[in-house]
Amino acid sequence: MKILGIIGPGISVGGILISYLIHRDWWGITENAISDLGRIGLPYNWVMNISLILGSVCLIIYGAWRFKKSKDIGWLLYMLGSVFLGLIGIFPEGTNLHYEVSWGFFVSMFLAILLLSISFLIRGNKLGIVGLMLFLLGVPLALWSLKKFEGVAVAETISIVVFLIWHYLMLGDA
């Protein structure tokens, strides 16, 4: 199951990067949202949306495996965030639920990082300190960028990078 934790984020981020390459003539990180790359009616929107769905399936299974091993409730939040990731692909920009599932993803994942990092600290695992530092750096930086830039892609990118760093560091604890 650890392999799903390794490839899941790569599938989703890979789809986002390929979508960016397809649409780089009009898409800008300071003016847009990442979701603009998968919006309803956009040619090749499926590239990003399918990658989010496939990546989320990997992460849901990985999260369930980690929860089964540890019984740590933080993994349930992680799984919820992973469900929201897939729902972003199912309800792309231009659908009624898109805004809610996008926020659900980012809030759930940051809360999972916080809760699991605290749990790691309680168990004496130093990854907890790294996770808390990432949380305490990532949240204010993402919130600042929401005010600084016209689009939300910078905030989304900061959040995703924080998640990726935390996720891959935490894989060593699996």
C-alpha positions in Angstrom: 0.0 0.0 0.0 2.9 2.3 0.5 3.4 2.5 -3.2 0.0 4.2 -3.5 1.3 6.9 -1.2 4.3 7.3 -3.4 2.4 7.5 -6.8 -0.9 9.2 -5.8 0.4 12.7 -5.5 2.5 12.3 -8.6 -0.5 11.3 -10.6 -2.4 14.4 -9.5 0.4 16.9 -9.7 1.5 15.4 -13.0 -2.0 16.0 -14.5 -1.9 19.6 -13.2 1.5 20.2 -14.8 0.5 18.6 -18.1 -2.7 20.7 -18.1 -0.6 23.8 -17.5 1.7 22.9 -20.5 -1.4 22.5 -22.7 -2.9 25.9 -21.5 0.2 27.9 -20.8 -0.7 30.5 -23.5 -3.4 32.0 -21.3 -3.0 30.6 -17.8 -1.0 32.5 -15.2 -0.2 31.5 -11.6 -0.9 35.0 -10.2 -4.1 35.6 -12.2 -5.9 32.2 -12.1 -6.8 29.2 -10.0 -5.4 25.8 -10.7 -9.0 24.7 -11.2 -9.2 26.9 -14.3 -7.2 24.2 -16.0 -10.0 21.7 -15.5 -13.0 24.0 -15.9 -16.2 22.9 -17.7 -16.0 23.5 -21.4 -12.2 23.8 -21.6 -10.6 21.6 -24.2 -8.6 18.9 -22.6 -10.0 19.6 -19.1 -10.2 15.9 -18.6 -6.3 15.7 -18.3 -6.4 17.4 -14.9 -9.8 16.2 -13.7 -9.0 12.5 -14.3 -5.6 12.8 -12.8 -7.1 14.3 -9.6 -9.6 11.5 -9.4 -7.0 8.7 -10.0 -4.6 10.3 -7.5 -7.3 10.6 -4.9 -8.2 6.9 -5.2 -4.5 6.1 -4.5 -4.4 8.4 -1.5 -7.7 7.2 0.0 -6.5 3.6 -0.1 -3.1 4.7 1.3 -4.8 6.7 4.1 -7.0 3.8 5.0 -3.9 1.6 5.2 -2.2 4.1 7.5 -5.3 4.4 9.6 -5.7 0.6 9.9 -2.0 0.4 11.1 -2.1 3.3 13.6 -5.7 4.0 14.5 -4.8 7.7 14.4 -7.8 9.8 13.7 -5.7 12.2 11.7 -5.7 9.6 8.9 -9.4 9.9 8.7 -9.0 13.6 8.0 -6.3 12.7 5.4 -8.8 10.4 3.7 -11.5 13.0 3.8 -9.1 15.5 2.1 -8.3 12.8 -0.5 -12.0 12.3 -1.1 -12.3 16.1 -1.7 -9.4 15.9 -4.1 -11.3 13.4 -6.2 -14.4 15.5 -6.0 -12.6 18.5 -7.4 -12.2 16.3 -10.6 -15.8 15.2 -10.5 -17.1 18.7 -9.8 -14.7 20.9 -11.8 -14.8 24.7 -12.0 -18.2 25.7 -13.4 -20.2 23.3 -11.4 -22.3 24.1 -8.3 -20.2 22.2 -5.8 -16.7 23.1 -7.0 -16.0 25.9 -4.6 -17.0 23.8 -1.6 -15.1 20.7 -2.6 -12.0 22.7 -3.3 -12.1 24.4 0.1 -12.8 21.0 1.6 -9.6 19.6 0.1 -7.3 22.4 1.4 -8.9 22.7 4.9 -9.0 18.9 5.4 -5.4 18.4 4.3 -4.1 21.2 6.5 -6.0 19.9 9.5 -4.7 16.4 8.8 -1.1 17.8 8.7 -1.8 19.5 12.0 -3.4 16.6 13.8 -1.0 14.0 12.5 2.0 16.2 13.4 0.7 16.6 16.9 0.2 12.8 17.1 3.7 12.2 15.8 5.1 14.5 18.5 3.1 12.8 21.3 4.7 9.5 20.1 8.2 11.1 20.2 8.5 11.2 16.4 10.5 14.2 15.3 8.5 14.4 12.0 5.9 16.0 14.2 8.1 19.1 14.6 8.6 19.3 10.8 4.9 19.0 10.2 4.0 21.7 12.7 6.7 24.0 11.1 5.2 23.3 7.7 1.7 24.0 9.0 2.7 27.2 10.8 4.6 28.4 7.7 2.2 27.2 5.0 -1.1 28.5 6.4 -0.1 32.1 6.9 1.8 32.2 3.6 -1.2 30.8 1.7 -3.6 33.2 3.4 -1.2 36.2 2.6 -1.0 35.2 -1.0 -4.9 35.1 -1.3 -4.8 38.9 -0.5 -1.7 39.6 -2.5 -2.6 38.1 -5.9 -5.6 38.4 -8.2 -5.9 34.6 -8.6 -5.7 31.9 -6.0 -3.2 29.6 -7.7 -0.3 30.9 -5.7 -2.1 30.1 -2.5 -3.1 26.7 -3.9 0.5 26.0 -5.0 1.9 26.9 -1.6 -0.6 24.6 0.1 0.1 21.7 -2.4 3.9 22.1 -1.9 3.5 22.1 1.9 1.3 18.9 1.6 3.8 17.3 -0.8 6.8 18.0 1.5 4.9 16.7 4.6 3.5 13.7 2.7 6.8 12.4 1.3 8.7 13.0 4.6 6.0 11.2 6.5 6.2 8.2 4.1 9.4 7.2 5.9 7.3 6.5 9.0 5.0 4.1 7.1 
